[in-house]
Amino acid sequence: MEIDTKRLVIAFVMIFILGVLFAVVNGIYTSSTNEQLPLIVYAISFLSILVGAAVVVLFQWRISRLQVERVLKILPREERTVVKVLLDNNNSIEQNKLVVLSGFTKVQISRIVQKLVERDVVEKKTMGNTNLILLKI
């Protein structure tokens, strides 16, 4: 799963703002009671951030899986087979292994991969005598 840089920056900014707000609340509390916030408040805040991050990661994984399923539904049968093989092999595979695992001929795989590259579903990188096929979604 790839994390969007924009979302990561937004998350860090929000955590920074949370820290600033915590410092302001601590200052107000300290000036009114002459005591610092109890340690349990810091622990609960840290735990809340961890739980929030876990929830975001879980939902992001679920959304990504739904997007892949939607893409698979609109692809022709041959392209769907190739994408499923890529998913089963951690989103990347050498083209010669793709021929073996998919059951298509070298020419068929070459044409299918070219169509998927044109649609921006996969990326093809030269790797010696073969190509490395990477799933982009």
ChimeraX commands (.cxc) that place a marker at each C-alpha (Angstrom):
marker #1 position 0.00,0.00,0.00 radius 0.5
marker #1 position 1.33,3.35,-1.02 radius 0.5
marker #1 position 0.69,6.38,1.18 radius 0.5
marker #1 position -0.13,9.64,-0.58 radius 0.5
marker #1 position 2.44,12.35,0.25 radius 0.5
marker #1 position -0.24,15.03,0.49 radius 0.5
marker #1 position -2.18,13.03,3.08 radius 0.5
marker #1 position 1.00,12.36,5.04 radius 0.5
marker #1 position 1.81,16.09,5.20 radius 0.5
marker #1 position -1.75,16.85,6.31 radius 0.5
marker #1 position -1.48,14.22,9.05 radius 0.5
marker #1 position 1.80,15.69,10.34 radius 0.5
marker #1 position 0.34,19.21,10.32 radius 0.5
marker #1 position -2.70,18.01,12.26 radius 0.5
marker #1 position -0.50,16.27,14.84 radius 0.5
marker #1 position 1.58,19.46,15.16 radius 0.5
marker #1 position -1.59,21.51,15.71 radius 0.5
marker #1 position -2.73,18.96,18.29 radius 0.5
marker #1 position 0.60,19.37,20.10 radius 0.5
marker #1 position 0.29,23.16,20.08 radius 0.5
marker #1 position -3.26,22.94,21.41 radius 0.5
marker #1 position -2.07,20.58,24.12 radius 0.5
marker #1 position 0.62,23.07,25.13 radius 0.5
marker #1 position -1.95,25.89,25.26 radius 0.5
marker #1 position -4.35,23.81,27.38 radius 0.5
marker #1 position -1.49,22.83,29.68 radius 0.5
marker #1 position -0.51,26.51,30.05 radius 0.5
marker #1 position -4.07,27.56,30.89 radius 0.5
marker #1 position -4.47,24.68,33.32 radius 0.5
marker #1 position -1.11,25.39,34.96 radius 0.5
marker #1 position -1.80,29.11,35.38 radius 0.5
marker #1 position -5.23,28.51,36.92 radius 0.5
marker #1 position -4.33,25.60,39.26 radius 0.5
marker #1 position -0.54,25.96,39.65 radius 0.5
marker #1 position -0.25,22.25,38.73 radius 0.5
marker #1 position 0.62,20.49,35.50 radius 0.5
marker #1 position -1.78,18.22,33.65 radius 0.5
marker #1 position -1.79,14.68,35.03 radius 0.5
marker #1 position 0.39,12.16,33.18 radius 0.5
marker #1 position -2.68,10.08,32.31 radius 0.5
marker #1 position -3.91,12.88,30.00 radius 0.5
marker #1 position -0.71,12.60,27.96 radius 0.5
marker #1 position -1.02,8.80,27.83 radius 0.5
marker #1 position -4.64,8.99,26.66 radius 0.5
marker #1 position -3.71,11.52,23.96 radius 0.5
marker #1 position -0.86,9.34,22.69 radius 0.5
marker #1 position -3.10,6.26,22.68 radius 0.5
marker #1 position -5.78,8.21,20.78 radius 0.5
marker #1 position -3.27,9.16,18.09 radius 0.5
marker #1 position -2.17,5.52,17.73 radius 0.5
marker #1 position -5.74,4.26,17.48 radius 0.5
marker #1 position -6.58,6.97,14.94 radius 0.5
marker #1 position -3.57,6.04,12.82 radius 0.5
marker #1 position -4.54,2.34,12.94 radius 0.5
marker #1 position -8.09,3.14,11.85 radius 0.5
marker #1 position -6.83,5.27,8.95 radius 0.5
marker #1 position -4.48,2.50,7.79 radius 0.5
marker #1 position -7.25,-0.11,7.97 radius 0.5
marker #1 position -9.70,2.02,6.02 radius 0.5
marker #1 position -7.05,2.92,3.43 radius 0.5
marker #1 position -6.33,-0.78,2.90 radius 0.5
marker #1 position -10.05,-1.49,2.50 radius 0.5
marker #1 position -10.52,1.38,0.04 radius 0.5
marker #1 position -7.53,0.19,-2.02 radius 0.5
marker #1 position -8.93,-3.33,-2.15 radius 0.5
marker #1 position -12.34,-2.01,-3.30 radius 0.5
marker #1 position -10.66,0.06,-6.03 radius 0.5
marker #1 position -8.81,-3.00,-7.32 radius 0.5
marker #1 position -12.03,-5.03,-7.37 radius 0.5
marker #1 position -13.77,-2.28,-9.37 radius 0.5
marker #1 position -10.92,-2.17,-11.88 radius 0.5
marker #1 position -11.01,-5.94,-12.25 radius 0.5
marker #1 position -14.72,-5.86,-13.09 radius 0.5
marker #1 position -14.24,-3.52,-16.05 radius 0.5
marker #1 position -11.20,-5.24,-17.53 radius 0.5
marker #1 position -11.52,-7.84,-20.31 radius 0.5
marker #1 position -11.00,-11.46,-19.26 radius 0.5
marker #1 position -7.37,-11.69,-20.43 radius 0.5
marker #1 position -6.34,-8.46,-18.73 radius 0.5
marker #1 position -8.19,-9.46,-15.57 radius 0.5
marker #1 position -6.22,-12.72,-15.49 radius 0.5
marker #1 position -2.91,-10.85,-15.78 radius 0.5
marker #1 position -3.86,-8.39,-13.01 radius 0.5
marker #1 position -4.93,-11.27,-10.73 radius 0.5
marker #1 position -1.56,-12.97,-11.28 radius 0.5
marker #1 position 0.17,-9.69,-10.40 radius 0.5
marker #1 position -1.93,-9.37,-7.22 radius 0.5
marker #1 position -1.02,-12.91,-6.22 radius 0.5
marker #1 position 2.69,-12.10,-6.67 radius 0.5
marker #1 position 2.96,-8.91,-4.56 radius 0.5
marker #1 position 2.09,-6.56,-7.43 radius 0.5
marker #1 position 5.17,-7.35,-9.53 radius 0.5
marker #1 position 6.41,-10.24,-11.66 radius 0.5
marker #1 position 8.85,-10.90,-14.47 radius 0.5
marker #1 position 7.16,-11.12,-17.85 radius 0.5
marker #1 position 8.50,-14.62,-18.60 radius 0.5
marker #1 position 7.03,-15.91,-15.30 radius 0.5
marker #1 position 3.77,-14.15,-16.16 radius 0.5
marker #1 position 3.61,-16.23,-19.35 radius 0.5
marker #1 position 3.91,-19.44,-17.33 radius 0.5
marker #1 position 1.47,-18.49,-14.56 radius 0.5
marker #1 position -1.21,-17.00,-16.79 radius 0.5
marker #1 position -1.31,-19.73,-19.42 radius 0.5
marker #1 position -1.07,-17.24,-22.29 radius 0.5
marker #1 position 1.62,-17.29,-24.99 radius 0.5
marker #1 position 4.51,-14.80,-25.04 radius 0.5
marker #1 position 2.87,-12.83,-27.83 radius 0.5
marker #1 position -0.48,-12.71,-26.02 radius 0.5
marker #1 position 1.18,-11.54,-22.79 radius 0.5
marker #1 position 3.15,-8.89,-24.67 radius 0.5
marker #1 position -0.04,-7.51,-26.22 radius 0.5
marker #1 position -2.05,-7.69,-22.98 radius 0.5
marker #1 position 0.72,-5.95,-21.02 radius 0.5
marker #1 position 0.97,-3.25,-23.69 radius 0.5
marker #1 position -2.79,-2.58,-23.38 radius 0.5
marker #1 position -2.49,-2.40,-19.60 radius 0.5
marker #1 position 0.47,-0.01,-19.89 radius 0.5
marker #1 position -1.56,2.23,-22.21 radius 0.5
marker #1 position -4.39,2.25,-19.65 radius 0.5
marker #1 position -1.89,3.10,-16.89 radius 0.5
marker #1 position -2.77,-0.04,-14.91 radius 0.5
marker #1 position 0.71,-1.53,-15.01 radius 0.5
marker #1 position 4.26,-0.29,-15.53 radius 0.5
marker #1 position 6.83,-2.19,-17.59 radius 0.5
marker #1 position 10.53,-1.93,-16.72 radius 0.5
marker #1 position 13.29,-3.53,-18.76 radius 0.5
marker #1 position 15.22,-6.13,-16.78 radius 0.5
marker #1 position 17.86,-7.88,-18.86 radius 0.5
marker #1 position 16.25,-10.34,-21.29 radius 0.5
marker #1 position 12.79,-9.88,-19.78 radius 0.5
marker #1 position 10.61,-7.13,-18.38 radius 0.5
marker #1 position 9.45,-6.51,-14.85 radius 0.5
marker #1 position 5.71,-5.86,-14.76 radius 0.5
marker #1 position 4.53,-3.70,-11.83 radius 0.5
marker #1 position 0.91,-3.12,-10.84 radius 0.5
marker #1 position 0.29,0.61,-10.42 radius 0.5
marker #1 position -3.07,0.47,-8.61 radius 0.5
marker link #1:1,2 radius 0.2
marker link #1:2,3 radius 0.2
marker link #1:3,4 radius 0.2
marker link #1:4,5 radius 0.2
marker link #1:5,6 radius 0.2
marker link #1:6,7 radius 0.2
marker link #1:7,8 radius 0.2
marker link #1:8,9 radius 0.2
marker link #1:9,10 radius 0.2
marker link #1:10,11 radius 0.2
marker link #1:11,12 radius 0.2
marker link #1:12,13 radius 0.2
marker link #1:13,14 radius 0.2
marker link #1:14,15 radius 0.2
marker link #1:15,16 radius 0.2
marker link #1:16,17 radius 0.2
marker link #1:17,18 radius 0.2
marker link #1:18,19 radius 0.2
marker link #1:19,20 radius 0.2
marker link #1:20,21 radius 0.2
marker link #1:21,22 radius 0.2
marker link #1:22,23 radius 0.2
marker link #1:23,24 radius 0.2
marker link #1:24,25 radius 0.2
marker link #1:25,26 radius 0.2
marker link #1:26,27 radius 0.2
marker link #1:27,28 radius 0.2
marker link #1:28,29 radius 0.2
marker link #1:29,30 radius 0.2
marker link #1:30,31 radius 0.2
marker link #1:31,32 radius 0.2
marker link #1:32,33 radius 0.2
marker link #1:33,34 radius 0.2
marker link #1:34,35 radius 0.2
marker link #1:35,36 radius 0.2
marker link #1:36,37 radius 0.2
marker link #1:37,38 radius 0.2
marker link #1:38,39 radius 0.2
marker link #1:39,40 radius 0.2
marker link #1:40,41 radius 0.2
marker link #1:41,42 radius 0.2
marker link #1:42,43 radius 0.2
marker link #1:43,44 radius 0.2
marker link #1:44,45 radius 0.2
marker link #1:45,46 radius 0.2
marker link #1:46,47 radius 0.2
marker link #1:47,48 radius 0.2
marker link #1:48,49 radius 0.2
marker link #1:49,50 radius 0.2
marker link #1:50,51 radius 0.2
marker link #1:51,52 radius 0.2
marker link #1:52,53 radius 0.2
marker link #1:53,54 radius 0.2
marker link #1:54,55 radius 0.2
marker link #1:55,56 radius 0.2
marker link #1:56,57 radius 0.2
marker link #1:57,58 radius 0.2
marker link #1:58,59 radius 0.2
marker link #1:59,60 radius 0.2
marker link #1:60,61 radius 0.2
marker link #1:61,62 radius 0.2
marker link #1:62,63 radius 0.2
marker link #1:63,64 radius 0.2
marker link #1:64,65 radius 0.2
marker link #1:65,66 radius 0.2
marker link #1:66,67 radius 0.2
marker link #1:67,68 radius 0.2
marker link #1:68,69 radius 0.2
marker link #1:69,70 radius 0.2
marker link #1:70,71 radius 0.2
marker link #1:71,72 radius 0.2
marker link #1:72,73 radius 0.2
marker link #1:73,74 radius 0.2
marker link #1:74,75 radius 0.2
marker link #1:75,76 radius 0.2
marker link #1:76,77 radius 0.2
marker link #1:77,78 radius 0.2
marker link #1:78,79 radius 0.2
marker link #1:79,80 radius 0.2
marker link #1:80,81 radius 0.2
marker link #1:81,82 radius 0.2
marker link #1:82,83 radius 0.2
marker link #1:83,84 radius 0.2
marker link #1:84,85 radius 0.2
marker link #1:85,86 radius 0.2
marker link #1:86,87 radius 0.2
marker link #1:87,88 radius 0.2
marker link #1:88,89 radius 0.2
marker link #1:89,90 radius 0.2
marker link #1:90,91 radius 0.2
marker link #1:91,92 radius 0.2
marker link #1:92,93 radius 0.2
marker link #1:93,94 radius 0.2
marker link #1:94,95 radius 0.2
marker link #1:95,96 radius 0.2
marker link #1:96,97 radius 0.2
marker link #1:97,98 radius 0.2
marker link #1:98,99 radius 0.2
marker link #1:99,100 radius 0.2
marker link #1:100,101 radius 0.2
marker link #1:101,102 radius 0.2
marker link #1:102,103 radius 0.2
marker link #1:103,104 radius 0.2
marker link #1:104,105 radius 0.2
marker link #1:105,106 radius 0.2
marker link #1:106,107 radius 0.2
marker link #1:107,108 radius 0.2
marker link #1:108,109 radius 0.2
marker link #1:109,110 radius 0.2
marker link #1:110,111 radius 0.2
marker link #1:111,112 radius 0.2
marker link #1:112,113 radius 0.2
marker link #1:113,114 radius 0.2
marker link #1:114,115 radius 0.2
marker link #1:115,116 radius 0.2
marker link #1:116,117 radius 0.2
marker link #1:117,118 radius 0.2
marker link #1:118,119 radius 0.2
marker link #1:119,120 radius 0.2
marker link #1:120,121 radius 0.2
marker link #1:121,122 radius 0.2
marker link #1:122,123 radius 0.2
marker link #1:123,124 radius 0.2
marker link #1:124,125 radius 0.2
marker link #1:125,126 radius 0.2
marker link #1:126,127 radius 0.2
marker link #1:127,128 radius 0.2
marker link #1:128,129 radius 0.2
marker link #1:129,130 radius 0.2
marker link #1:130,131 radius 0.2
marker link #1:131,132 radius 0.2
marker link #1:132,133 radius 0.2
marker link #1:133,134 radius 0.2
marker link #1:134,135 radius 0.2
marker link #1:135,136 radius 0.2
marker link #1:136,137 radius 0.2
view
